[in-house]
């Protein structure tokens, strides 16, 4: 059960980085643009990877579980990019140029 929760956080936790930074923290700037594109592209790639896994499983392919490497690779890359962008936002500080008026 704990392993399932950890896998869900790994696969989908990075999706919370952009909305939380944008609407909860009110951040703007180049780092937010990187987070936004990571969110959009990652969401599309993650959905495509999960659709591929589901299609292989539904078709009866015995090695369908090996296709889970695609969503995991997308999630790992999205986590790395999101953490780097969040670190850049944090280093930029709370200047007025990065906040909503």
DAMO-V44433 format. One record per residue. N is the residue number from 1. RES is the residue in one small letter. OMEGA is omega in whole degrees, -180 to 180 (* if undefined). D_FIRST is the distance of its C-alpha to the first C-alpha in whole Angstrom. Layout:
[[N,RES,OMEGA,D_FIRST] [N,RES,OMEGA,D_FIRST]]
This chain:
[[1,x,178,0] [2,x,177,4] [3,x,177,5] [4,x,179,5] [5,x,179,6] [6,x,179,9] [7,x,177,10] [8,x,177,11] [9,x,179,13] [10,x,-176,14] [11,x,-171,15] [12,x,-177,17] [13,x,-180,17] [14,x,179,20] [15,x,-178,22] [16,x,-174,22] [17,x,-177,24] [18,x,-180,27] [19,x,-180,27] [20,x,-180,26] [21,x,-177,29] [22,x,-171,32] [23,x,180,31] [24,x,-179,30] [25,x,178,32] [26,x,-177,35] [27,x,175,35] [28,x,175,37] [29,x,-176,39] [30,x,179,38] [31,x,178,35] [32,x,177,34] [33,x,177,35] [34,x,178,33] [35,x,180,30] [36,x,179,31] [37,x,175,32] [38,x,179,29] [39,x,-176,27] [40,x,-177,29] [41,x,179,29] [42,x,179,26] [43,x,179,25] [44,x,180,27] [45,x,178,26] [46,x,179,23] [47,x,178,23] [48,x,178,26] [49,x,179,23] [50,x,176,21] [51,x,178,24] [52,x,177,25] [53,x,-179,22] [54,x,180,22] [55,x,178,25] [56,x,180,25] [57,x,-179,22] [58,x,-179,25] [59,x,178,28] [60,x,178,26] [61,x,-176,26] [62,x,-179,25] [63,x,-178,24] [64,x,-176,22] [65,x,178,19] [66,x,179,21] [67,x,176,22] [68,x,178,19] [69,x,-179,21] [70,x,178,23] [71,x,179,20] [72,x,177,19] [73,x,177,22] [74,x,-179,23] [75,x,-180,20] [76,x,179,21] [77,x,179,25] [78,x,177,24] [79,x,-179,22] [80,x,-180,25] [81,x,-180,28] [82,x,180,26] [83,x,177,26] [84,x,179,30] [85,x,177,31] [86,x,176,29] [87,x,177,31] [88,x,176,34] [89,x,-180,34] [90,x,179,33] [91,x,179,36] [92,x,177,39] [93,x,-177,38] [94,x,180,39] [95,x,-178,42] [96,x,-179,44] [97,x,-177,44] [98,x,-176,40] [99,x,172,40] [100,x,179,40] [101,x,*,44]]
